[in-house]
C-alpha cells in the first residue's frame, strides 16, 4: 500500500472549524450546518471518500473541458468565486459559467456526481436546486445577465446516463432561507443552543405507511456521536378493505396521510420552528 498511502496523504486536509456559510449549506439540516461552526465529535472522512470527492472534482473539470470543444457552448469561467454577489456571511464557488452561442445567453452550471440515478424520481434534490438559484442570484448581483441555470447529474457507478435539469431564476425563497441559518447562528453564538434535529418523514410503501429518518440523517457525520436522531423505522398505518387504519399511538399523523401530504413539511417552515 506504499503508493496508495502516498496518494491518501496528499488528499488529507485539515478539518477546520467553519467560519462562514457556504452556498452548499442551503437546504441542509440547520443543526448540522451550525454544528460545523463548533468543535463537535464527528466521523472522519475515510480515504475512499476523500478519493471519491477528489475524483468527482476532476471529472467535473474534464466535462467542462469537453463542453468547451462544442460549437454551441463556450466556458466563460471555471471554479468561479461568487462571494462578491453574496451576503456578508456567505461564500460560494461556481463550477462553471457557460455561454450559449446559439441563444446568445449565459448561465451557471452545477455538476453533481451521484450513485442515485437509478432512483430518478428523487431528482433533482431540493437543496441542489436551491444552490443553483443562489448562483443565479449572486451572478446577477455581480452584473452578469443570467436568469436560469443548469443542474447536471452524472452517475458515479458508470451504469446510467446523466440527467440534466433547467433551474429557473425565481429566487424569492432564498433570502428567508438564508435568514434561518443566520438567526440559528446568532442564537448559537449567544448560548450554544443548536437548532432542532430533522423530524422523521412519512413514506408510503404499497399499502403501508412508515415513519422513517430523513435521508440527510443517514449520511450525517455527526449521527450517532454529537447528534443522535431517531433512526428507527415505524409502521404507523395501513390500508385495509380500502380504509385507512392507524396504529395505536400514531393517530396524530392521520391528517398528513389523508391530505396526501406524505413528505416532509415545508423546509423553511420546519427551520423557523427549529430556531
Rosetta silent file (secondary structure, phi, psi, omega in degrees, C-alpha in Angstrom):
SEQUENCE: XXXXXXXXXXXXXXXXXXXXXXXXXXXXXXXXXXXXXXXXXXXXXXXXXXXXXXXXXXXXXXXXXXXXXXXXXXXXXXXXXXXXXXXXXXXXXXXXXXXXXXXXXXXXXXXXXXXXXXXXXXXXXXXXXXXXXXXXXXXXXXXXXXXXXXXXXXXXXXXXXXXXXXXXXXXXXXXXXXXXXXXXXXXXXXXXXXXXXXXXXXXXXXXXXXXXXXXXXXXXXXXXXXXXXXXXXXXXXXXXXXXXXXXXXXXXXXXXXXXXXXXXXXXXXXXXXXX
SCORE:     score description
SCORE:     0.000 S_00000001
   1 L     0.000   17.190 -175.450    0.000    0.000    0.000 S_00000001
   2 H   -61.842  -45.514 -178.892    3.021    2.323   -0.262 S_00000001
   3 H   -67.452  -46.554  178.953    1.792    4.114   -3.390 S_00000001
   4 H   -60.990  -39.935  179.015   -1.805    4.358   -2.144 S_00000001
   5 H   -59.409  -39.768  178.548   -0.607    5.628    1.221 S_00000001
   6 H   -67.061  -39.470  178.039    1.234    8.455   -0.534 S_00000001
   7 H   -63.816  -47.119 -179.887   -1.869    9.297   -2.589 S_00000001
   8 H   -62.256  -33.985  179.517   -4.081    9.345    0.505 S_00000001
   9 H   -62.837  -37.490  178.656   -1.526   11.533    2.256 S_00000001
  10 H   -69.782  -25.443 -178.769   -1.904   14.146   -0.495 S_00000001
  11 H   -84.383  -15.521 -178.756   -5.673   14.060   -0.064 S_00000001
  12 L   -63.502  131.522  176.635   -5.560   14.704    3.659 S_00000001
  13 L  -129.483  144.801  177.781   -6.898   18.097    4.582 S_00000001
  14 L   -64.836  128.249 -178.643   -7.059   19.761    7.939 S_00000001
  15 L   -83.857   89.106 -173.714  -10.607   19.514    9.271 S_00000001
  16 L   -86.755  152.966  173.321  -11.107   23.137   10.190 S_00000001
  17 L   -73.053  134.156 -175.190  -13.972   24.684   12.111 S_00000001
  18 L   -68.409  145.352 -179.453  -16.164   26.609    9.706 S_00000001
  19 L  -119.518   -2.870  179.667  -16.102   30.411    9.796 S_00000001
  20 L  -155.275  168.615  173.228  -18.825   31.253    7.254 S_00000001
  21 E   -85.317  153.983  175.405  -21.838   29.786    5.481 S_00000001
  22 E  -121.185  153.435  178.790  -21.485   28.219    2.045 S_00000001
  23 H   -55.015  -34.588 -179.682  -23.982   28.060   -0.797 S_00000001
  24 H   -68.430   -8.347  175.719  -23.880   24.264   -0.448 S_00000001
  25 H   -77.044  -20.876 -175.147  -25.389   24.679    3.054 S_00000001
  26 L   -61.434  128.869 -179.330  -28.737   25.761    1.596 S_00000001
  27 L    83.490   -3.827  179.645  -31.406   23.136    2.195 S_00000001
  28 L   -88.397  151.375  179.178  -29.113   21.192    4.526 S_00000001
  29 L   -46.491  120.289 -178.754  -30.159   20.328    8.093 S_00000001
  30 H   -58.795  -34.473  179.743  -29.681   23.577   10.100 S_00000001
  31 H   -62.545  -44.603  179.629  -28.420   21.622   13.109 S_00000001
  32 H   -63.601  -43.718 -178.622  -25.635   20.048   11.042 S_00000001
  33 H   -61.468  -44.145 -179.472  -24.711   23.404    9.463 S_00000001
  34 H   -70.657  -35.049  178.778  -24.436   25.136   12.841 S_00000001
  35 H   -63.270  -26.585  177.694  -22.510   22.240   14.386 S_00000001
  36 L   -64.765  -18.450  177.854  -19.862   22.788   11.707 S_00000001
  37 L   -82.698  -10.211 -177.912  -19.080   26.092   13.459 S_00000001
  38 L  -117.272  179.522 -177.880  -18.166   24.251   16.664 S_00000001
  39 L  -100.819   70.978 -177.714  -15.829   21.513   17.798 S_00000001
  40 L   -99.936  147.494 -178.981  -18.296   18.621   17.860 S_00000001
  41 L   -67.636  132.506 -177.885  -17.366   14.958   17.657 S_00000001
  42 L  -150.262  164.706  179.341  -17.920   13.543   14.168 S_00000001
  43 L   -77.859  129.318  177.597  -16.913   10.705   11.899 S_00000001
  44 L   -73.117  155.118  174.681  -13.781   11.491    9.863 S_00000001
  45 L   -67.021  138.737  175.231  -13.806   11.021    6.117 S_00000001
  46 L   -78.570  163.671  176.563  -12.376    7.699    5.040 S_00000001
  47 H   -59.582  -38.971  179.817   -9.575    7.521    2.480 S_00000001
  48 H   -62.917  -39.919  179.589  -12.052    6.057   -0.009 S_00000001
  49 H   -68.183  -41.196  178.293  -14.416    9.014    0.481 S_00000001
  50 H   -61.108  -41.898  179.717  -11.596   11.543    0.072 S_00000001
  51 H   -66.895  -37.990  179.057  -10.524    9.851   -3.158 S_00000001
  52 H   -63.152  -45.564 -179.926  -14.123    9.785   -4.409 S_00000001
  53 H   -65.827  -38.705  178.122  -14.593   13.533   -3.821 S_00000001
  54 H   -63.802  -42.186  179.261  -11.255   14.304   -5.463 S_00000001
  55 H   -64.853  -38.390  179.927  -12.212   12.210   -8.495 S_00000001
  56 H   -62.507  -42.993  178.206  -15.581   13.942   -8.729 S_00000001
  57 H   -62.413  -41.085  178.761  -13.905   17.371   -8.879 S_00000001
  58 H   -65.024  -40.978  178.824  -11.537   16.120  -11.592 S_00000001
  59 H   -61.838  -39.906 -178.819  -14.473   14.653  -13.558 S_00000001
  60 H   -66.219  -40.067  176.820  -16.319   17.968  -13.421 S_00000001
  61 H   -63.664  -40.870 -179.921  -13.320   19.861  -14.779 S_00000001
  62 H   -65.861  -39.005  179.314  -12.965   17.325  -17.587 S_00000001
  63 H   -65.968  -38.428  176.774  -16.653   17.612  -18.519 S_00000001
  64 H   -64.486  -38.567  178.026  -16.348   21.399  -18.710 S_00000001
  65 H   -63.499  -44.055  178.634  -13.307   20.984  -20.961 S_00000001
  66 H   -63.209  -40.826  179.109  -15.225   18.622  -23.260 S_00000001
  67 H   -62.125  -34.605 -178.095  -18.174   21.032  -23.379 S_00000001
  68 H   -67.192  -18.752  177.563  -15.821   23.809  -24.419 S_00000001
  69 L   -78.339  -12.927 -176.698  -14.950   21.830  -27.566 S_00000001
  70 L   -71.917  162.889  178.869  -18.546   22.067  -28.809 S_00000001
  71 L   -84.795  -13.243 -175.077  -19.665   24.510  -31.485 S_00000001
  72 L  -100.283  -36.260 -172.167  -22.577   25.754  -29.394 S_00000001
  73 E  -113.957  147.051  176.779  -21.205   26.331  -25.892 S_00000001
  74 E  -131.071  133.419  177.975  -18.247   28.242  -24.551 S_00000001
  75 E   -83.317  114.749  179.854  -16.914   28.071  -20.986 S_00000001
  76 E   -79.727  -44.916  179.967  -16.561   31.630  -19.740 S_00000001
  77 E  -149.611  149.791  175.311  -15.203   30.785  -16.267 S_00000001
  78 E  -124.295  147.377  179.911  -14.491   27.713  -14.155 S_00000001
  79 E    46.166   55.412 -172.087  -14.421   27.357  -10.355 S_00000001
  80 E   -91.445  126.206  175.330  -15.530   30.968  -10.138 S_00000001
  81 E   -69.888  134.879  177.323  -15.840   32.721   -6.776 S_00000001
  82 L  -119.091   20.346 -177.699  -19.229   34.391   -6.305 S_00000001
  83 H   -56.857  -35.106 -177.439  -18.530   35.876   -2.862 S_00000001
  84 H   -66.331  -17.752 -179.812  -18.960   39.431   -4.209 S_00000001
  85 H  -103.151    6.774 -176.153  -22.583   38.668   -5.056 S_00000001
  86 L  -113.177  159.390  173.856  -23.496   37.065   -1.733 S_00000001
  87 L   -58.789  163.735 -170.254  -24.416   38.432    1.722 S_00000001
  88 L   -54.957  -41.456 -174.506  -21.519   39.046    4.084 S_00000001
  89 L   -84.999    1.991 -173.041  -21.602   35.706    5.927 S_00000001
  90 E  -113.948  140.675  176.339  -21.946   33.606    2.766 S_00000001
  91 E  -128.194  157.078  177.634  -19.318   32.218    0.401 S_00000001
  92 L  -166.463  157.284  177.702  -19.591   30.155   -2.758 S_00000001
  93 E  -137.171  126.564 -176.807  -17.774   28.857   -5.796 S_00000001
  94 E   -88.624  136.612  178.681  -19.455   28.109   -9.108 S_00000001
  95 E   -58.846  -54.343  175.912  -18.437   25.044  -11.131 S_00000001
  96 E  -163.251  151.903  175.517  -18.608   26.935  -14.421 S_00000001
  97 E  -107.735  122.076 -171.819  -20.275   29.816  -16.223 S_00000001
  98 E  -113.027  142.702  175.316  -21.379   28.796  -19.721 S_00000001
  99 E  -112.796  127.902  177.673  -22.264   30.887  -22.762 S_00000001
 100 E   -92.111  107.928 -176.631  -24.789   29.557  -25.280 S_00000001
 101 L   -69.484  -25.025 -178.922  -23.653   30.841  -28.683 S_00000001
 102 L   -78.575  -43.615 -178.902  -26.923   29.791  -30.315 S_00000001
 103 L   -94.113   -5.486  178.966  -29.293   31.501  -27.870 S_00000001
 104 L    57.088   52.372  179.220  -26.859   34.314  -27.032 S_00000001
 105 E  -148.779  158.586  178.787  -27.191   33.861  -23.279 S_00000001
 106 E  -118.357  156.693  179.193  -25.106   32.774  -20.298 S_00000001
 107 E  -161.530  152.999  176.578  -25.969   30.593  -17.320 S_00000001
 108 E   -79.961  147.995  175.399  -24.287   28.801  -14.395 S_00000001
 109 E  -122.975  130.924  177.191  -23.796   25.030  -14.486 S_00000001
 110 E  -117.737  118.902  178.590  -23.534   22.909  -11.358 S_00000001
 111 E   -89.871  138.729  176.070  -22.233   19.350  -11.766 S_00000001
 112 E  -132.371  122.559  172.061  -23.311   16.688   -9.284 S_00000001
 113 E   -89.660  135.911 -176.217  -21.885   13.185   -9.104 S_00000001
 114 E  -148.424  155.698  172.114  -24.311   10.675   -7.621 S_00000001
 115 L  -105.915   15.867 -173.118  -24.946    6.990   -7.148 S_00000001
 116 L  -108.262   14.040 -176.256  -28.702    7.615   -7.057 S_00000001
 117 H   -65.426  -20.760  176.477  -29.546    7.836  -10.753 S_00000001
 118 H   -70.143  -18.867  175.037  -31.434    4.552  -10.532 S_00000001
 119 H  -103.019   60.771 -169.981  -33.843    6.453   -8.251 S_00000001
 120 H   -64.069  -23.370 -179.221  -34.502    9.102  -10.868 S_00000001
 121 H   -66.438  -18.513 -178.134  -37.853   10.114   -9.351 S_00000001
 122 H   -88.032   -0.064 -178.244  -35.913   11.613   -6.415 S_00000001
 123 L  -110.218  149.040   -1.331  -34.024   14.055   -8.648 S_00000001
 124 L   -78.722  151.523  177.951  -33.402   16.910   -8.712 S_00000001
 125 L   -75.116  141.978 -174.467  -32.857   17.240   -4.976 S_00000001
 126 H   -58.794  -39.351 -178.260  -34.366   20.376   -3.473 S_00000001
 127 H   -69.187  -29.766  176.674  -31.121   21.528   -1.851 S_00000001
 128 H   -69.574  -39.075  176.949  -29.286   21.251   -5.188 S_00000001
 129 H   -62.717  -42.254  178.462  -31.944   23.408   -6.885 S_00000001
 130 H   -60.581  -39.258  178.919  -31.544   26.000   -4.122 S_00000001
 131 H   -61.536  -45.614 -179.340  -27.796   26.087   -4.719 S_00000001
 132 H   -64.786  -39.854  176.873  -28.247   26.803   -8.432 S_00000001
 133 H   -60.309  -37.039  178.875  -30.787   29.519   -7.667 S_00000001
 134 H   -67.836  -36.577  176.039  -28.223   31.081   -5.343 S_00000001
 135 H   -62.868  -42.360  178.738  -25.622   31.021   -8.135 S_00000001
 136 H   -60.312  -47.398 -178.399  -28.106   32.800  -10.413 S_00000001
 137 H   -62.328  -47.550 -177.982  -28.810   35.437   -7.769 S_00000001
 138 H   -63.050  -42.429  179.044  -25.143   36.029   -6.934 S_00000001
 139 H   -62.756  -40.618  178.314  -24.157   36.328  -10.597 S_00000001
 140 H   -62.183  -40.431  177.754  -26.959   38.830  -11.175 S_00000001
 141 H   -64.729  -24.371  179.311  -25.686   40.864   -8.212 S_00000001
 142 L   -93.926   14.309  175.320  -22.261   40.802   -9.892 S_00000001
 143 L    71.782   26.947  170.148  -23.815   42.275  -13.088 S_00000001
 144 L   -95.364  126.343 -176.412  -23.926   39.053  -15.093 S_00000001
 145 L   -77.160   76.836 -179.929  -27.195   38.926  -17.110 S_00000001
 146 L  -117.273  144.335  176.962  -28.370   35.460  -16.056 S_00000001
 147 L  -138.546   11.356  175.736  -31.931   34.286  -15.411 S_00000001
 148 E  -157.402  170.691  177.233  -31.576   30.497  -15.383 S_00000001
 149 E  -147.605  172.210  178.980  -29.118   27.743  -14.545 S_00000001
 150 E  -123.538  136.379  176.507  -28.378   24.100  -15.276 S_00000001
 151 E  -118.240  117.929 -173.537  -28.113   21.249  -12.793 S_00000001
 152 E  -122.172  123.678  178.196  -26.410   18.172  -14.239 S_00000001
 153 E  -102.278  133.673  173.426  -26.166   14.786  -12.534 S_00000001
 154 E  -120.037  147.337 -175.548  -23.608   12.183  -13.577 S_00000001
 155 E   -88.218  122.280 -178.032  -23.574    8.594  -12.366 S_00000001
 156 L   -70.995  -21.544 -176.607  -20.522    7.617  -10.314 S_00000001
 157 L   -85.649  -14.359 -177.330  -21.071    3.910  -10.985 S_00000001
 158 L    77.020   14.075 -175.979  -20.971    4.240  -14.783 S_00000001
 159 L   -98.336  -17.377 -174.109  -24.267    2.353  -15.050 S_00000001
 160 L  -133.794  150.773  172.786  -26.633    5.155  -16.059 S_00000001
 161 L   -68.235  160.611  178.163  -26.694    8.114  -18.398 S_00000001
 162 L   -74.569  172.815  176.750  -26.617   11.535  -16.791 S_00000001
 163 E  -131.645  143.252 -176.968  -29.614   13.774  -16.183 S_00000001
 164 E  -126.039  133.215  179.681  -29.949   17.495  -16.874 S_00000001
 165 E  -128.203  139.002  173.987  -32.388   19.937  -15.284 S_00000001
 166 E   -92.977  133.892 -178.903  -33.032   23.593  -16.022 S_00000001
 167 E  -111.573  126.918 -178.036  -33.446   25.779  -12.926 S_00000001
 168 E   -77.154  171.109 -175.614  -35.461   28.992  -13.190 S_00000001
 169 L   -92.359   17.404  178.421  -34.402   32.318  -11.755 S_00000001
 170 L   -73.591  109.475 -173.090  -37.143   32.580   -9.109 S_00000001
 171 L  -112.126   16.165 -173.644  -35.108   33.449   -6.009 S_00000001
 172 H   -60.715  -29.833 -177.425  -37.890   34.547   -3.635 S_00000001
 173 H   -83.482  -10.928 -174.444  -37.245   31.711   -1.157 S_00000001
 174 H   -66.476  -50.274 -175.533  -33.500   32.334   -0.875 S_00000001
 175 H   -59.913  -49.019  178.623  -33.484   35.342    1.420 S_00000001
 176 H   -63.854  -32.526  179.553  -35.835   33.882    4.081 S_00000001
 177 H   -70.852  -41.827  176.543  -33.939   30.592    3.989 S_00000001
 178 H   -60.597  -38.265  179.825  -30.571   32.299    4.425 S_00000001
 179 H   -64.595  -32.395  177.082  -32.017   34.215    7.363 S_00000001
 180 H   -57.325  -47.932 -179.424  -33.000   30.922    9.010 S_00000001
 181 H   -68.498  -38.802 -178.844  -29.350   29.862    9.132 S_00000001
 182 H   -66.222  -41.203  177.289  -28.146   33.322   10.165 S_00000001
 183 H   -64.997  -41.982  178.649  -30.639   33.506   13.043 S_00000001
 184 H   -60.764  -37.892  179.735  -29.677   29.988   14.129 S_00000001
 185 H   -67.971  -41.355  179.720  -26.028   31.045   14.131 S_00000001
 186 H   -63.814  -39.575  177.687  -26.711   34.156   16.251 S_00000001
 187 H   -64.908  -41.452  179.124  -28.606   32.037   18.795 S_00000001
 188 H   -63.848  -39.922  179.451  -25.754   29.552   18.858 S_00000001
 189 H   -64.304  -31.990 -177.716  -23.223   32.351   19.397 S_00000001
 190 H   -74.785  -49.723 -173.631  -25.227   33.636   22.372 S_00000001
 191 H  -140.372   15.750  177.090  -25.758   30.454   24.371 S_00000001
 192 L    64.294   22.394  175.798  -24.604   27.466   22.216 S_00000001
 193 L   -78.313  129.236 -179.476  -28.204   26.368   21.605 S_00000001
 194 L   -95.587  152.329  174.665  -28.453   24.189   18.477 S_00000001
 195 L   -62.471  165.303  178.191  -31.428   24.015   16.081 S_00000001
 196 L   -63.899  157.224  171.932  -33.805   21.064   16.302 S_00000001
 197 L   -73.957  154.644  176.807  -32.979   17.770   14.654 S_00000001
 198 L   -63.428  135.651  178.090  -34.748   16.973   11.400 S_00000001
 199 L   -74.635  158.586  172.460  -38.030   15.163   12.055 S_00000001
 200 L   -69.066  156.004 -178.260  -38.705   11.756   10.578 S_00000001
 201 E  -111.255  162.106  178.790  -40.810   11.768    7.414 S_00000001
 202 E   -95.804  128.862  179.230  -43.840    9.720    6.356 S_00000001
 203 E  -129.627  133.771  178.062  -43.296    7.346    3.458 S_00000001
 204 E   -93.021  128.618  175.244  -45.861    5.142    1.745 S_00000001
 205 E  -124.197  102.175 -174.007  -44.706    1.653    0.747 S_00000001
 206 L    58.933 -117.266 -177.777  -47.514   -0.076   -1.166 S_00000001
 207 L  -101.184   20.070 -178.536  -50.487   -0.110    1.239 S_00000001
 208 E  -126.928  152.040  179.970  -48.497    0.756    4.340 S_00000001
 209 E  -119.780  136.779 -176.567  -47.220    3.991    5.845 S_00000001
 210 E  -129.807  149.241  166.287  -43.964    4.324    7.795 S_00000001
 211 E   -92.732  120.537 -178.407  -42.122    6.961    9.810 S_00000001
 212 E  -128.230  157.177  178.955  -38.551    6.887    8.530 S_00000001
 213 L   -64.966  149.013  171.361  -35.445    9.018    9.204 S_00000001
 214 L   -60.823  141.954 -175.412  -34.752   11.930    6.894 S_00000001
 215 H   -59.633  -28.810 -179.206  -32.208   10.827    4.291 S_00000001
 216 H   -64.091  -32.901 -178.531  -29.778   13.518    5.466 S_00000001
 217 H   -63.785  -34.667 -178.313  -29.507   11.866    8.901 S_00000001
 218 H   -67.743  -23.779 -178.317  -28.219    8.664    7.339 S_00000001
 219 H  -104.883   -1.314 -173.174  -25.293   10.479    5.722 S_00000001
 220 L   -73.640  132.822 -179.218  -24.529   12.932    8.548 S_00000001
 221 L   -72.054  -14.055  178.410  -21.020   12.750   10.013 S_00000001
 222 L   -92.717  -12.408 -173.639  -22.406   13.727   13.459 S_00000001
 223 E   -61.278  126.308  179.620  -25.053   10.986   13.514 S_00000001
 224 L    86.932   -8.133 -179.758  -24.635    8.681   16.488 S_00000001
 225 L  -116.138  -87.844  179.072  -21.910   10.859   18.040 S_00000001
 226 L   -81.326  -18.484 -179.048  -22.702   14.514   18.753 S_00000001
 227 E  -131.685  129.893 -176.902  -26.204   14.161   17.307 S_00000001
 228 L  -126.869   77.852  179.503  -28.473   11.187   17.943 S_00000001
 229 L   -72.010  164.967  177.301  -31.635   11.436   15.830 S_00000001
 230 L   -76.036  106.506 -176.122  -34.366    8.800   15.900 S_00000001
 231 L   -98.987   10.661 -179.020  -33.176    6.387   13.180 S_00000001
 232 L   -79.306  157.898  177.361  -35.897    3.776   13.697 S_00000001
 233 L  -114.700  116.658 -175.274  -38.486    2.854   11.063 S_00000001
 234 E  -120.163  129.435  174.060  -42.011    2.570   12.470 S_00000001
 235 E   -74.960  126.958 -176.052  -45.144    1.391   10.728 S_00000001
 236 E  -115.281  -17.054 -178.368  -47.890    3.886   11.558 S_00000001
 237 E  -165.917  164.688  174.286  -50.799    2.919    9.298 S_00000001
 238 E  -152.767  162.908  177.834  -52.048    0.621    6.555 S_00000001
 239 E  -102.366  119.595  178.197  -54.899    0.392    4.114 S_00000001
 240 E  -125.639  127.975 -179.074  -57.340   -2.466    4.794 S_00000001
 241 L    51.616   42.956  177.961  -60.511   -3.018    2.755 S_00000001
 242 L    64.828   18.865  177.569  -59.941    0.401    1.149 S_00000001
 243 E  -123.263  144.010  178.448  -59.899    2.087    4.561 S_00000001
 244 E   -82.011  124.320  179.858  -57.020    3.765    6.345 S_00000001
 245 E  -116.380  115.053  179.776  -56.267    2.096    9.662 S_00000001
 246 E   -84.994  141.958  174.741  -53.960    3.999   12.021 S_00000001
 247 L   -79.289  149.476 -177.781  -51.820    2.115   14.525 S_00000001
 248 L   -60.066  132.495  179.500  -52.319    2.989   18.179 S_00000001
 249 L    96.600   -9.136 -178.240  -50.147    5.878   19.266 S_00000001
 250 L  -120.010   19.731 -176.531  -49.764    7.345   15.784 S_00000001
 251 H   -59.944  -28.487 -177.043  -53.200    8.934   15.334 S_00000001
 252 H   -63.290  -18.992 -177.329  -51.659   12.431   15.115 S_00000001
 253 H   -89.837   -2.503 -176.171  -50.205   11.569   11.696 S_00000001
 254 H   -61.419  -39.586 -177.953  -53.554   10.750   10.096 S_00000001
 255 H   -62.493  -32.219  179.310  -54.103   14.311    8.869 S_00000001
 256 H   -70.704  -34.839 -179.110  -50.802   14.194    6.956 S_00000001
 257 H   -76.465  -47.909 -176.777  -51.791   10.975    5.211 S_00000001
 258 H   -66.708  -25.106  176.362  -55.411   11.857    4.401 S_00000001
 259 L   -87.024    5.864 -179.685  -54.326   15.207    2.984 S_00000001
 260 L    63.872   18.219  177.378  -51.887   13.214    0.796 S_00000001
 261 L   -94.625   82.091 -173.414  -49.035   15.140    2.394 S_00000001
 262 L  -101.084    3.741  176.324  -46.764   12.173    2.905 S_00000001
 263 L  -102.939  175.094  179.639  -43.471   14.009    2.509 S_00000001
 264 L   -61.441  145.000  177.316  -41.631   16.224    4.980 S_00000001
 265 L   -58.583  162.498  178.270  -43.271   19.553    5.778 S_00000001
 266 L   -46.489  129.777 -171.468  -42.028   22.677    4.027 S_00000001
 267 H   -62.400  -42.415 -178.356  -38.335   23.002    4.872 S_00000001
 268 H   -66.285  -38.507  178.446  -38.409   26.701    5.704 S_00000001
 269 H   -61.049  -45.531  178.833  -41.421   26.232    7.989 S_00000001
 270 H   -61.485  -45.136 -177.054  -39.599   23.490    9.889 S_00000001
 271 H   -60.825  -40.562  179.241  -36.417   25.538   10.141 S_00000001
 272 H   -64.717  -34.717  176.295  -38.287   28.503   11.583 S_00000001
 273 H   -68.989  -31.603 -176.367  -39.818   26.220   14.190 S_00000001
 274 H   -73.868  -18.397 -179.495  -36.363   24.867   14.925 S_00000001
 275 L  -118.014    0.000    0.000  -34.920   28.237   15.860 S_00000001
